[in-house]
Each structure stands twice: as structure tokens, then as C-alpha cells.
Amino acid sequence: MADIKLEAELRENYGKGYARRTRAAGRVPGVLYGRGNEPAHLSFDGHAIMMAMKNPNSLVEISTADGKVKSLAVARDIQRHPVRRDIIHVDFIIVKRGEKIEVEIPVSPVGEAAPGTLVSVETQTLRVLADPTQIPELFELSIEDRKVGEHVFAKDVELPEGVELIDDEEMMLIHVAAEMTEAELESELESEAVDEEVAASTGAEPSEEAASESSDDE
């Protein structure tokens, strides 16, 4: 069984103008492709797609009321508005049980490192091959009592049975450094403030209209 069932509507028309009208109606445009099939241009209820993509690696059963589309799929690309951060377009790829696919799994440190340390996550996700019905939601990496100079590498992650690592096993995921002194922290904050002033003087964030147009499917 799929984790989530999503009802879709086929879009006979597509392009920037049509995509904007789709969003104005509370729906999100998307595309379903893969396994030699012609791409299906779809739209989804905005709230339903937002809930479904809380875990972007969820296995989804996509279907239309007329039965023309019914496929198991996972999201390959989720586009969000750069200002509002709501979903504005989703690409889904058709999958089959038993055939492994490449996915990116978030990593998260758990526990408390040794006193006087600063933990930084160097890589936010880990690429693996997994059956679409057995995709891990998250890799939790223990940093309990880790000291300055210690690291967590891709090879240290305990992969579930049947899941294969794609990334280099020597890729650093977490680094434990010495905690910054008050003077170092103050200097860092001052540097960031200067960078923000420079960025503000060279250009503003894109308008909502421009941001939407840049991500519409043609």
C-alpha cells in the first residue's frame, strides 16, 4: 500500500498563464512521468499536496477520477515560492515495488556532544538506493559525548536492510568543533551584519509574481 493517496485532475492546457490560474483556484500544478509513459500534466488540491509532501520521500498513489491515471510515485522535484514557501509545482516519477530508486534522506544529530563543543551539520541529506516501499524518513546520527575534532561520516550511518549508500562513504556529515568564545561570536555576528548590508544594497528579493513565473511549467 502507498503511504498516501492523492486525487489529481488532468490538465489539458499548460504554461505560465494556465499555471497561475490553477494556483489562483487553490490547486497546484504538477507532472507525472517515468517508465516510458508520456508525461501526464496534473493538478492537485493545494492543502492535500502540502500534507502529502510533509515527508518529500513518501510513496504516493496518484489517480484521477476517470481512471486514466493510476500510478505509484514519489516526488522528484518540489518547487516552493521563495518568499511564501508554499508549494507551487511538483514533479512525480512513477515507481514500481521491488525496483530501487535514488532518494535523498535528511540527516539529524541526536544527543549532546561534550561540553564546550559546537556541532555543525556539514551535509543535510544522504543519497541512498531504496525500494520505494521502504524509504527511510530520517537518519538520526548520535553525537552523544563526542569531543572536539570528532566527525560523523556517511560510512557511520546504520542503513536499514536493503538500503544502499550512493554517496562517498568518507563524506563528512557532522563536525564537532570547539565552541566559539564571546569575542569570536561577536566578530562573526558583525561580519554577517556587514554581508547583509552589502546584499541589501545590491538587490532585493524577487517579487512574488516574478518568482511564480520563473517556476511555471512551459
VOZA-298335 format. One record per residue: x, y, z of N, C-alpha, C in turn; residue in one letter. Coordinates in pm, 1 decimal, always signed. Atoms other than C-alpha are relative to their C-alpha. Example, Ala and Ser with C-alpha at 12.3 -4.5 7.8 and 13.67 -1.06 7.14 Angstrom:
BEGIN
{atom {+89.0; -119.0; +0.0}; {+1230.0; -450.0; +780.0}; {+90.0; +120.0; +0.0}; "A"} {atom {-82.0; -119.0; -6.0}; {+1367.0; -106.0; +714.0}; {-77.0; +109.0; +73.0}; "S"} 
END
This chain:
BEGIN
{atom {+83.1; -120.2; +0.0}; {+0.0; +0.0; +0.0}; {+86.9; +125.8; +0.0}; "M"} {atom {-70.5; -127.8; -1.2}; {+108.4; +355.3; -67.2}; {-22.5; +70.6; +131.9}; "A"} {atom {+14.6; -79.2; -122.0}; {+167.6; +588.2; +224.2}; {-119.3; +93.7; -10.3}; "D"} {atom {+97.8; -107.4; +18.6}; {-68.9; +848.4; +77.3}; {-69.6; -20.1; -134.4}; "I"} {atom {+74.0; +1.1; +125.1}; {-341.2; +859.9; -186.6}; {-32.6; +143.7; -37.1}; "K"} {atom {+22.6; -135.8; +48.8}; {-363.6; +1175.9; -396.5}; {-90.8; -4.6; -121.7}; "L"} {atom {+87.3; -10.4; +115.6}; {-652.6; +1253.3; -626.9}; {+45.7; +118.9; -83.9}; "E"} {atom {-48.6; -103.7; +90.3}; {-547.9; +1454.5; -930.7}; {-102.4; +26.9; -109.7}; "A"} {atom {+77.8; -32.5; +118.9}; {-709.1; +1625.8; -1227.2}; {+96.4; +18.9; -115.8}; "E"} {atom {-83.3; -17.8; +118.0}; {-564.1; +1606.3; -1576.1}; {-11.4; +143.1; -51.0}; "L"} {atom {-2.5; -135.1; +58.3}; {-457.8; +1939.8; -1725.4}; {+21.0; -14.3; -150.6}; "R"} {atom {-13.4; +5.2; +144.8}; {-520.9; +1961.7; -2097.7}; {+85.1; +115.1; -52.1}; "E"} {atom {-81.4; -115.7; +36.7}; {-353.0; +2301.7; -2111.6}; {+108.0; +20.8; +105.3}; "N"} {atom {-104.3; -32.5; -96.5}; {-29.1; +2411.4; -1950.9}; {+84.7; +113.2; -53.4}; "Y"} {atom {-75.2; -120.3; +31.8}; {+207.6; +2705.4; -1948.9}; {-12.3; +96.6; +116.3}; "G"} {atom {-5.7; -93.5; -112.3}; {+269.9; +3007.4; -1729.1}; {-137.2; +54.5; +37.9}; "K"} {atom {+130.5; -57.4; -29.4}; {-72.8; +3164.3; -1761.9}; {-94.4; -101.1; +60.2}; "G"} {atom {+88.9; +104.2; -51.1}; {-258.8; +2838.3; -1706.3}; {+40.5; -40.7; +141.1}; "Y"} {atom {-47.7; +37.1; -132.8}; {-38.5; +2751.8; -1407.0}; {-41.3; +103.2; +104.1}; "A"} {atom {+41.6; -104.6; -93.6}; {-115.5; +3088.8; -1246.8}; {-149.2; -10.7; +32.3}; "R"} {atom {+143.4; +15.4; -23.9}; {-488.2; +3034.4; -1293.1}; {-28.6; -122.3; +85.7}; "R"} {atom {+15.4; +121.4; -80.8}; {-453.4; +2685.2; -1145.4}; {+25.3; +30.9; +147.0}; "T"} {atom {-31.0; -35.0; -138.9}; {-289.3; +2825.3; -831.6}; {-105.2; +93.0; +58.8}; "R"} {atom {+102.7; -92.7; -48.8}; {-546.9; +3102.8; -806.3}; {-126.1; -74.1; +41.8}; "A"} {atom {+116.7; +81.6; -34.8}; {-811.6; +2829.3; -788.1}; {+27.9; -91.7; +118.9}; "A"} {atom {-32.3; +80.3; -117.7}; {-634.7; +2673.9; -487.3}; {+59.8; -135.5; -31.3}; "G"} {atom {-59.2; +127.1; +39.1}; {-467.8; +2394.5; -681.4}; {+146.9; +20.2; -37.8}; "R"} {atom {-142.9; -4.6; +30.0}; {-103.2; +2308.5; -750.8}; {+27.5; -82.7; -124.9}; "V"} {atom {-32.6; +77.3; +119.9}; {+20.1; +2206.3; -1098.6}; {+113.9; -97.9; +26.3}; "P"} {atom {-106.0; +98.5; -13.3}; {+241.6; +1902.6; -1137.0}; {+8.6; -85.6; -124.5}; "G"} {atom {-21.9; +89.7; +112.9}; {+376.8; +1644.5; -1379.5}; {+33.7; -138.4; +54.2}; "V"} {atom {-29.3; +139.4; -34.3}; {+384.0; +1264.0; -1354.0}; {+64.6; -64.7; -121.8}; "L"} {atom {-70.8; +57.9; +114.2}; {+638.8; +1081.4; -1572.7}; {+80.3; -120.6; +44.5}; "Y"} {atom {-88.1; +112.2; -30.2}; {+861.3; +776.9; -1596.7}; {-48.6; -131.1; -58.4}; "G"} {atom {+27.6; +135.4; +46.9}; {+877.4; +412.7; -1706.2}; {-54.2; -1.0; -143.3}; "R"} {atom {+36.5; -0.8; +139.8}; {+834.1; +505.8; -2072.0}; {-135.0; +60.7; -31.8}; "G"} {atom {+131.2; -59.3; +22.0}; {+498.0; +677.7; -2024.9}; {+12.5; +146.3; -42.7}; "N"} {atom {+6.3; -141.6; +32.7}; {+406.9; +1011.9; -2177.0}; {-25.6; +79.3; +128.8}; "E"} {atom {+24.4; -79.7; -121.3}; {+422.8; +1285.2; -1910.2}; {-148.1; +38.9; +11.1}; "P"} {atom {+138.2; -40.0; -27.1}; {+81.8; +1349.6; -1752.8}; {+2.7; +131.1; +76.8}; "A"} {atom {+6.1; -130.2; -65.8}; {+16.6; +1713.8; -1665.7}; {-123.4; +1.5; +89.4}; "H"} {atom {+105.1; +15.2; -99.7}; {-189.3; +1720.3; -1347.1}; {-12.8; +124.9; +85.9}; "L"} {atom {+10.6; -100.3; -107.0}; {-318.8; +1948.3; -1075.7}; {-53.5; -69.4; +123.6}; "S"} {atom {+36.2; +59.7; -128.0}; {-369.9; +1872.2; -707.0}; {-60.4; +106.0; +91.7}; "F"} {atom {+50.9; -91.6; -102.1}; {-567.1; +2025.4; -424.5}; {+117.1; +53.3; +81.7}; "D"} {atom {-113.9; -63.0; -66.7}; {-332.1; +2273.3; -254.9}; {+25.8; -53.5; +139.1}; "G"} {atom {-18.1; +49.6; -137.0}; {-394.2; +2152.5; +101.1}; {+45.3; -145.9; -2.0}; "H"} {atom {-34.3; +142.0; +5.9}; {-373.9; +1784.8; +4.1}; {+146.1; -21.0; -37.3}; "A"} {atom {-139.0; +17.2; +42.2}; {-39.0; +1824.2; -172.9}; {+95.7; +49.0; +108.8}; "I"} {atom {-84.2; -48.9; -108.7}; {+101.9; +2026.0; +118.2}; {+13.8; -106.3; +108.7}; "M"} {atom {-4.4; +104.6; -102.1}; {+9.3; +1749.5; +364.6}; {+79.0; -121.2; -49.7}; "M"} {atom {-68.1; +116.9; +55.0}; {+138.7; +1476.5; +132.7}; {+150.6; +18.7; -3.8}; "A"} {atom {-142.4; -26.8; +14.6}; {+476.8; +1645.7; +90.6}; {+68.9; +40.2; +129.9}; "M"} {atom {-68.6; -21.1; -128.5}; {+547.3; +1688.0; +463.2}; {+121.9; -90.1; +7.9}; "K"} {atom {-115.4; +87.0; +20.6}; {+771.2; +1390.0; +400.5}; {+17.7; -12.3; -150.9}; "N"} {atom {-13.1; -2.1; +145.9}; {+900.0; +1450.5; +44.8}; {+31.6; -134.6; -62.6}; "P"} {atom {-30.4; +132.4; +52.8}; {+1000.9; +1083.0; +10.5}; {-115.5; -97.9; +16.9}; "N"} {atom {+115.8; +88.1; -17.7}; {+652.2; +948.3; +78.4}; {-35.6; -70.5; -130.5}; "S"} {atom {+52.6; +72.9; +113.9}; {+521.8; +679.7; -154.0}; {-145.8; +41.9; -18.2}; "L"} {atom {+131.9; -58.5; +26.1}; {+212.1; +827.8; -318.1}; {-69.5; -78.2; -110.8}; "V"} {atom {+81.8; +57.4; +107.4}; {-66.5; +664.6; -515.8}; {-79.5; +113.2; -62.5}; "E"} {atom {+65.7; -110.0; +70.4}; {-181.4; +919.6; -772.7}; {-104.0; -57.6; -95.1}; "I"} {atom {+105.5; +48.0; +88.5}; {-511.7; +867.0; -951.1}; {-92.1; +114.4; -38.4}; "S"} {atom {+102.1; -95.4; +43.2}; {-774.6; +1059.4; -1145.7}; {-136.1; -68.8; +7.2}; "T"} {atom {+134.3; +54.7; -17.8}; {-1149.8; +1015.2; -1106.6}; {-44.4; -83.5; -119.5}; "A"} {atom {+41.0; +74.6; +119.3}; {-1186.7; +892.0; -1465.3}; {+82.5; -126.4; -23.4}; "D"} {atom {-79.9; +121.1; +11.1}; {-926.6; +618.4; -1413.1}; {+109.4; +4.0; -105.1}; "G"} {atom {-103.2; -9.4; +102.9}; {-695.7; +745.6; -1687.7}; {+140.2; -2.5; +59.0}; "K"} {atom {-128.9; -0.2; -67.8}; {-414.2; +785.9; -1436.2}; {-13.3; -74.3; +132.2}; "V"} {atom {-9.0; +67.8; -129.9}; {-330.8; +548.1; -1151.4}; {+139.7; -59.4; +10.4}; "K"} {atom {-140.1; +41.6; -7.9}; {+32.9; +510.9; -1053.6}; {+54.4; +21.1; +140.3}; "S"} {atom {-79.8; -24.8; -119.6}; {+263.3; +472.2; -757.7}; {+112.7; +95.2; -39.2}; "L"} {atom {-100.8; -100.3; +35.6}; {+505.3; +764.1; -748.2}; {+64.5; +57.4; +125.0}; "A"} {atom {-64.3; -80.1; -104.5}; {+750.0; +962.9; -539.7}; {+36.8; +133.8; -62.0}; "V"} {atom {-34.0; -133.2; +49.3}; {+827.8; +1332.8; -568.3}; {+146.7; +3.7; -41.3}; "A"} {atom {-137.2; -15.9; +46.7}; {+1138.2; +1403.2; -776.1}; {+46.6; +143.7; +17.0}; "R"} {atom {-36.8; -139.9; -15.5}; {+1128.2; +1782.2; -753.4}; {-120.3; +76.3; +55.7}; "D"} {atom {+105.5; -80.6; -61.2}; {+924.3; +2010.5; -526.5}; {+44.5; +145.4; -5.5}; "I"} {atom {-33.9; -141.6; +11.1}; {+927.7; +2380.5; -615.8}; {-86.6; +80.4; +96.8}; "Q"} {atom {+69.9; -83.9; -97.3}; {+836.9; +2632.8; -348.9}; {+21.2; +147.0; -33.7}; "R"} {atom {-13.8; -143.5; +19.5}; {+775.0; +3003.9; -366.6}; {+112.6; +49.9; +91.1}; "H"} {atom {-115.3; -41.2; -81.5}; {+1098.0; +3172.8; -246.8}; {-34.5; +93.2; +115.2}; "P"} {atom {+39.2; -91.0; -107.8}; {+908.0; +3420.4; -28.3}; {-99.4; -67.0; +94.5}; "V"} {atom {+105.6; +58.5; -83.5}; {+593.1; +3242.9; +92.9}; {+31.0; -142.6; +42.8}; "R"} {atom {-42.0; +137.4; -26.7}; {+749.3; +2892.3; +82.8}; {-111.2; -103.7; -19.3}; "R"} {atom {+102.1; +99.1; +30.2}; {+424.1; +2730.3; -25.7}; {+37.8; -73.1; -129.3}; "D"} {atom {-32.3; +82.1; +116.9}; {+439.4; +2456.4; -291.0}; {-67.9; +58.4; -123.7}; "I"} {atom {+57.0; -56.2; +122.3}; {+392.0; +2586.3; -645.1}; {+8.9; -97.3; -118.2}; "I"} {atom {-7.3; +98.9; +107.6}; {+482.0; +2281.3; -857.6}; {+69.4; -125.4; +53.5}; "H"} {atom {-62.3; +126.5; -41.3}; {+568.1; +1911.9; -806.7}; {+18.0; -90.2; -121.3}; "V"} {atom {-25.7; +104.6; +98.4}; {+732.3; +1662.9; -1042.6}; {-1.5; -133.6; +72.6}; "D"} {atom {+3.6; +135.4; -55.2}; {+645.9; +1299.7; -963.3}; {+57.3; -97.0; -101.0}; "F"} {atom {-51.7; +104.8; +86.4}; {+828.2; +996.7; -1101.7}; {-69.1; -130.9; +36.9}; "I"} {atom {+68.7; +127.4; -21.7}; {+646.5; +665.0; -1146.0}; {+100.1; -103.8; +49.7}; "I"} {atom {-88.0; +103.4; -56.1}; {+795.3; +380.2; -940.1}; {-74.8; -133.0; +4.9}; "V"} {atom {+56.0; +134.9; -9.3}; {+742.0; +7.1; -903.1}; {+58.1; -68.7; +121.6}; "K"} {atom {-48.6; +74.3; -116.7}; {+765.4; -205.7; -592.6}; {+109.2; -97.9; -43.2}; "R"} {atom {-108.6; +93.2; +28.5}; {+1088.2; -404.0; -584.1}; {+112.2; +59.0; -83.1}; "G"} {atom {-104.4; -66.7; +77.9}; {+1281.6; -162.6; -807.6}; {+52.8; +118.3; +80.0}; "E"} {atom {-57.2; -104.9; -84.2}; {+1518.8; +57.2; -609.1}; {+14.2; +130.8; -76.7}; "K"} {atom {-14.8; -133.3; +57.9}; {+1528.6; +429.2; -670.4}; {+95.4; +81.5; +86.8}; "I"} {atom {-88.5; -90.0; -74.8}; {+1768.6; +704.6; -569.2}; {-82.1; +105.0; +72.7}; "E"} {atom {+69.5; -101.1; -80.1}; {+1643.4; +927.1; -287.4}; {+100.0; +68.7; +92.2}; "V"} {atom {-81.2; -73.8; -95.8}; {+1789.7; +1189.7; -56.9}; {-72.3; +0.5; +135.1}; "E"} {atom {+59.7; +12.4; -133.6}; {+1725.4; +1126.8; +313.3}; {+62.5; +104.5; +92.8}; "I"} {atom {-55.6; -98.9; -93.8}; {+1760.8; +1408.2; +570.1}; {+77.8; -68.4; +112.8}; "P"} {atom {-75.1; +48.9; -115.7}; {+2016.7; +1359.1; +847.7}; {-19.6; +98.6; +115.3}; "V"} {atom {+23.8; -85.6; -116.2}; {+1974.1; +1490.3; +1201.5}; {+81.8; -49.5; +117.9}; "S"} {atom {-75.7; +41.9; -118.6}; {+2207.2; +1489.0; +1504.5}; {-93.0; -19.2; +119.5}; "P"} {atom {+75.9; +23.0; -122.6}; {+2067.3; +1346.7; +1827.7}; {+97.7; -18.8; +115.7}; "V"} {atom {-86.2; +10.9; -117.9}; {+2210.1; +1359.7; +2178.4}; {+73.9; +130.1; +27.7}; "G"} {atom {-76.6; -117.6; -42.7}; {+2450.1; +1602.7; +2347.0}; {+149.2; -28.6; -13.4}; "E"} {atom {-145.8; +13.0; +10.1}; {+2813.3; +1646.0; +2247.9}; {+64.5; +45.0; +130.5}; "A"} {atom {-72.2; -36.1; -122.0}; {+3080.4; +1703.4; +2513.2}; {-9.4; +151.0; +24.5}; "A"} {atom {+4.1; -143.6; -32.4}; {+3075.4; +2041.0; +2696.3}; {+109.2; +77.2; -74.5}; "P"} {atom {-97.2; -84.6; +67.2}; {+3248.5; +2327.8; +2515.4}; {+15.0; -27.3; -147.4}; "G"} {atom {-8.7; +32.7; +141.9}; {+3176.2; +2193.3; +2167.7}; {-112.4; +68.6; -77.7}; "T"} {atom {+98.9; -55.7; +91.0}; {+2986.6; +2328.9; +1869.9}; {-20.6; -100.8; -112.2}; "L"} {atom {+32.2; +102.8; +99.8}; {+2810.0; +2078.7; +1641.9}; {-53.3; +66.3; -126.5}; "V"} {atom {+49.2; -53.2; +127.1}; {+2764.8; +2164.5; +1274.3}; {-30.9; -115.7; -94.6}; "S"} {atom {+39.3; +99.7; +99.3}; {+2578.3; +1959.3; +1014.5}; {+56.4; +44.2; -134.4}; "V"} {atom {-69.2; -38.0; +122.5}; {+2802.2; +1968.5; +707.6}; {-79.7; -38.5; -124.9}; "E"} {atom {+81.3; +47.7; +111.5}; {+2564.0; +1775.1; +479.7}; {-139.5; -29.8; +51.8}; "T"} {atom {+136.9; +10.2; -50.7}; {+2186.6; +1795.6; +519.1}; {-69.0; -129.9; -38.4}; "Q"} {atom {+65.7; +121.5; +47.6}; {+2095.3; +1481.8; +322.7}; {+103.1; -103.8; -43.4}; "T"} {atom {-84.8; +111.3; +43.0}; {+2237.2; +1142.6; +230.3}; {-71.5; -73.0; -113.0}; "L"} {atom {+60.0; +67.4; +114.6}; {+2177.8; +979.7; -108.4}; {+12.7; -151.8; +14.6}; "R"} {atom {+1.3; +145.7; -10.8}; {+2076.0; +613.7; -99.8}; {-88.6; -58.6; -108.7}; "V"} {atom {+90.5; +77.1; +84.2}; {+1911.7; +347.3; -314.3}; {-91.8; -79.4; +91.4}; "L"} {atom {+94.4; +70.4; -85.9}; {+1594.7; +204.1; -164.1}; {-123.7; -39.1; -78.4}; "A"} {atom {+130.0; +36.4; +54.4}; {+1277.9; +20.8; -254.8}; {-97.8; +110.5; +36.9}; "D"} {atom {+91.9; -110.6; -31.2}; {+1002.1; +286.1; -279.1}; {-94.3; -27.9; +116.0}; "P"} {atom {+86.0; +31.9; -114.3}; {+802.2; +98.9; -15.4}; {+76.1; -0.3; +132.4}; "T"} {atom {-81.7; +7.5; -121.2}; {+1093.4; +108.0; +231.4}; {+97.6; +116.4; +8.1}; "Q"} {atom {-87.4; -117.5; -4.2}; {+1234.8; +459.3; +204.3}; {+6.3; +54.0; +142.2}; "I"} {atom {-10.5; -56.3; -135.7}; {+1371.1; +579.9; +541.2}; {-45.7; +145.1; +1.2}; "P"} {atom {+44.8; -138.2; -10.6}; {+1216.0; +904.6; +660.7}; {+112.1; +91.9; +45.2}; "E"} {atom {-104.6; -83.2; -59.8}; {+1523.2; +1027.5; +850.6}; {+111.7; -88.7; +51.2}; "L"} {atom {-112.3; +67.0; -63.3}; {+1871.5; +921.0; +955.8}; {+40.1; +81.0; +122.5}; "F"} {atom {-40.9; -66.0; -123.9}; {+1936.2; +1009.3; +1320.3}; {+142.3; -43.5; +34.4}; "E"} {atom {-141.2; +26.8; -23.1}; {+2307.6; +1037.0; +1397.3}; {+37.8; +42.5; +141.1}; "L"} {atom {-33.6; -28.9; -139.2}; {+2423.7; +1013.8; +1757.8}; {+128.8; +81.6; +10.9}; "S"} {atom {-120.2; -79.6; -30.0}; {+2664.1; +1283.6; +1875.8}; {+28.5; -2.5; +150.2}; "I"} {atom {-12.2; +6.7; -144.6}; {+2643.5; +1182.1; +2240.4}; {+146.7; -7.3; +44.2}; "E"} {atom {-134.0; -6.3; -60.9}; {+2963.2; +1281.5; +2427.2}; {+114.2; +12.3; -101.4}; "D"} {atom {-108.0; -16.2; +98.4}; {+3153.8; +1346.2; +2104.3}; {+82.1; +124.4; +34.0}; "R"} {atom {-94.0; -105.7; -40.0}; {+3460.7; +1565.9; +2158.3}; {+43.8; +82.9; -120.9}; "K"} {atom {-50.5; -89.1; +103.8}; {+3624.8; +1847.6; +1963.9}; {+85.8; -77.9; -99.1}; "V"} {atom {-77.8; +66.9; +103.9}; {+3761.9; +1724.3; +1632.4}; {-59.5; -130.8; -47.9}; "G"} {atom {+62.5; +124.5; +44.0}; {+3534.9; +1420.8; +1605.7}; {-100.6; +29.3; -111.8}; "E"} {atom {+89.1; -16.7; +114.2}; {+3324.7; +1367.0; +1294.8}; {-94.4; -119.5; -10.3}; "H"} {atom {+87.2; +110.5; +40.1}; {+3035.9; +1156.8; +1167.4}; {+2.1; -3.6; -152.6}; "V"} {atom {-10.2; +15.5; +143.6}; {+3085.2; +1021.8; +815.4}; {-116.0; -84.9; -53.0}; "F"} {atom {+106.8; +78.2; +61.6}; {+2846.4; +860.1; +568.0}; {+12.3; -147.7; +36.5}; "A"} {atom {-20.9; +141.4; -32.1}; {+3002.9; +522.2; +648.6}; {-45.9; -35.9; +141.3}; "K"} {atom {+43.1; +25.0; -137.0}; {+2892.6; +562.8; +1012.2}; {-151.1; -18.1; +12.0}; "D"} {atom {+146.4; +10.2; -5.1}; {+2521.9; +563.6; +922.6}; {-41.6; -146.4; -9.2}; "V"} {atom {+53.5; +135.9; +2.0}; {+2340.7; +239.3; +1002.5}; {-117.1; -4.6; -97.7}; "E"} {atom {+102.9; +6.6; +103.2}; {+2143.8; +167.1; +686.5}; {-93.2; -117.9; +25.0}; "L"} {atom {+93.5; +112.8; -12.9}; {+1827.2; -43.9; +706.9}; {+31.2; -106.6; -104.6}; "P"} {atom {-23.1; +109.4; +93.7}; {+1837.8; -380.5; +533.6}; {-60.0; +34.1; -136.5}; "E"} {atom {+47.9; -25.1; +135.4}; {+1808.6; -342.3; +158.1}; {+27.2; +139.8; -50.4}; "G"} {atom {-30.3; -137.8; +39.7}; {+1913.4; +24.1; +154.3}; {+149.7; +10.6; -27.1}; "V"} {atom {-139.9; -9.5; +41.0}; {+2240.1; +102.3; -28.9}; {+45.7; +145.4; -5.1}; "E"} {atom {-58.0; -133.7; +1.7}; {+2465.2; +405.0; +8.5}; {+47.1; +36.1; -140.5}; "L"} {atom {-49.3; -51.8; +127.6}; {+2528.0; +615.1; -304.3}; {+115.5; +96.1; +22.7}; "I"} {atom {-104.4; -98.9; -27.3}; {+2733.9; +899.9; -158.6}; {+129.4; -67.3; +45.3}; "D"} {atom {-130.5; +48.0; -45.0}; {+3104.0; +856.8; -83.7}; {-6.3; -29.3; +150.0}; "D"} {atom {+9.1; +37.8; -141.4}; {+3133.2; +673.5; +246.5}; {+88.6; +87.5; +89.1}; "E"} {atom {-85.1; -89.2; -77.9}; {+3404.1; +922.0; +353.5}; {-55.7; +142.7; +7.2}; "E"} {atom {+59.4; -133.0; -4.6}; {+3170.9; +1220.1; +308.6}; {-37.5; +36.6; +143.9}; "M"} {atom {+27.3; -42.7; -136.7}; {+3150.6; +1418.3; +632.4}; {-143.2; +51.8; +12.1}; "M"} {atom {+136.3; -44.0; -25.2}; {+2800.3; +1464.7; +769.7}; {-7.4; +97.9; +116.2}; "L"} {atom {+3.6; -84.1; -119.9}; {+2864.1; +1617.7; +1111.5}; {+141.5; +23.9; +49.8}; "I"} {atom {-131.1; -39.1; -51.9}; {+3163.5; +1805.6; +1251.4}; {-17.5; +58.1; +139.5}; "H"} {atom {+3.6; -51.2; -137.3}; {+3227.4; +1873.3; +1620.0}; {+122.7; +87.7; +20.1}; "V"} {atom {-107.9; -97.0; -16.2}; {+3434.6; +2186.8; +1677.2}; {-3.9; +61.0; +139.5}; "A"} {atom {-3.3; -69.7; -129.0}; {+3535.9; +2397.7; +1974.8}; {-101.8; +114.1; -2.1}; "A"} {atom {+98.6; -107.0; -11.4}; {+3268.3; +2636.6; +2093.7}; {+69.2; +136.0; -12.8}; "E"} {atom {-60.4; -131.1; +19.4}; {+3336.7; +2998.1; +1991.0}; {+0.8; +79.7; +130.2}; "M"} {atom {-6.0; -90.4; -114.5}; {+3449.0; +3244.8; +2253.5}; {-95.1; +117.1; -25.8}; "T"} {atom {+89.5; -114.7; +13.0}; {+3238.5; +3554.5; +2319.1}; {+53.4; +99.2; -103.3}; "E"} {atom {-60.8; -92.7; +95.8}; {+3483.6; +3767.1; +2119.0}; {-14.5; -52.1; -142.5}; "A"} {atom {+13.1; +59.0; +133.4}; {+3476.4; +3525.6; +1823.6}; {-144.5; +8.0; -49.0}; "E"} {atom {+140.7; -7.3; +36.4}; {+3096.0; +3516.9; +1829.5}; {-38.6; +141.6; -41.7}; "L"} {atom {+31.0; -139.5; +31.7}; {+3075.6; +3897.1; +1833.4}; {+56.9; +37.9; -136.6}; "E"} {atom {-62.2; -28.4; +129.0}; {+3315.7; +3917.4; +1539.0}; {-78.0; -64.9; -113.7}; "S"} {atom {+77.8; +71.4; +101.4}; {+3111.8; +3660.1; +1346.4}; {-130.7; +72.0; -29.9}; "E"} {atom {+126.4; -71.5; +16.7}; {+2786.9; +3849.8; +1404.0}; {+20.3; +131.4; -74.2}; "L"} {atom {-29.8; -125.3; +69.0}; {+2947.5; +4175.6; +1290.7}; {+25.0; -25.3; -148.4}; "E"} {atom {-29.2; +34.4; +138.7}; {+3072.1; +4009.0; +973.1}; {-127.8; -31.3; -76.3}; "S"} {atom {+126.9; +34.4; +64.6}; {+2724.5; +3868.4; +896.9}; {-82.6; +125.4; -24.6}; "E"} {atom {+75.6; -124.8; +15.4}; {+2569.7; +4213.4; +951.6}; {+50.9; +79.3; -119.7}; "A"} {atom {-58.6; -70.2; +113.6}; {+2811.5; +4365.8; +700.7}; {-41.7; -66.7; -130.6}; "V"} {atom {+39.4; +73.0; +120.4}; {+2732.5; +4092.5; +446.5}; {-145.3; +29.2; -36.9}; "D"} {atom {+141.4; -28.2; +25.3}; {+2358.6; +4157.2; +485.4}; {-18.9; +140.9; -56.2}; "E"} {atom {+9.3; -137.1; +50.2}; {+2408.4; +4531.0; +430.3}; {+43.4; +6.6; -146.5}; "E"} {atom {-48.9; +1.7; +137.8}; {+2607.6; +4463.2; +113.0}; {-104.2; -62.3; -92.3}; "V"} {atom {+100.6; +67.7; +81.6}; {+2343.3; +4222.1; -15.0}; {-121.5; +88.7; -21.7}; "A"} {atom {+117.1; -87.5; +10.4}; {+2064.2; +4469.9; +57.5}; {+24.7; +115.6; -96.3}; "A"} {atom {-31.9; -113.8; +86.2}; {+2246.4; +4743.2; -134.1}; {+13.9; -38.5; -146.9}; "S"} {atom {-20.5; +44.5; +138.6}; {+2291.2; +4528.3; -445.7}; {-124.7; -56.1; -64.0}; "T"} {atom {+122.9; +53.2; +59.7}; {+1939.5; +4395.8; -493.1}; {-95.2; -49.7; +104.3}; "G"} {atom {+103.7; +44.8; -92.9}; {+1608.8; +4299.1; -331.6}; {-45.5; -139.7; -37.7}; "A"} {atom {+55.6; +131.2; +28.4}; {+1424.4; +3968.0; -311.0}; {-91.4; +10.3; -121.0}; "E"} {atom {+87.3; -4.9; +116.4}; {+1231.5; +3875.7; -624.7}; {-144.5; +20.6; +41.0}; "P"} {atom {+141.6; -20.0; -28.7}; {+870.5; +3986.0; -640.3}; {-71.7; -133.9; -5.3}; "S"} {atom {+75.4; +124.7; +0.5}; {+605.2; +3719.4; -584.1}; {-39.4; -38.5; -141.0}; "E"} {atom {+40.7; +30.3; +136.7}; {+488.5; +3748.3; -945.7}; {+115.6; -56.1; -79.9}; "E"} {atom {-116.6; +46.6; +74.0}; {+839.1; +3708.0; -1085.4}; {+41.1; -138.4; +46.7}; "A"} {atom {-37.8; +129.6; -53.6}; {+910.5; +3415.8; -853.3}; {-91.3; -108.8; -52.6}; "A"} {atom {+94.4; +98.6; +48.4}; {+594.1; +3236.5; -963.8}; {+24.7; -29.8; -147.2}; "S"} {atom {-19.7; +20.3; +142.4}; {+662.8; +3290.8; -1333.3}; {+124.1; -83.2; -29.1}; "E"} {atom {-126.2; +69.7; +26.1}; {+1017.5; +3155.9; -1306.9}; {-12.3; -148.7; +19.6}; "S"} {atom {+10.7; +142.6; -29.8}; {+891.4; +2817.2; -1182.7}; {-116.0; -66.3; -71.6}; "S"} {atom {+111.8; +60.0; +72.4}; {+587.3; +2766.0; -1406.3}; {+50.4; -96.0; -105.7}; "D"} {atom {-36.4; +90.8; +108.1}; {+597.5; +2469.2; -1643.6}; {-43.0; +60.0; -132.4}; "D"} {atom {+27.1; -60.7; +132.1}; {+611.6; +2569.9; -2009.0}; {-97.6; -87.3; -79.2}; "E"} 
END
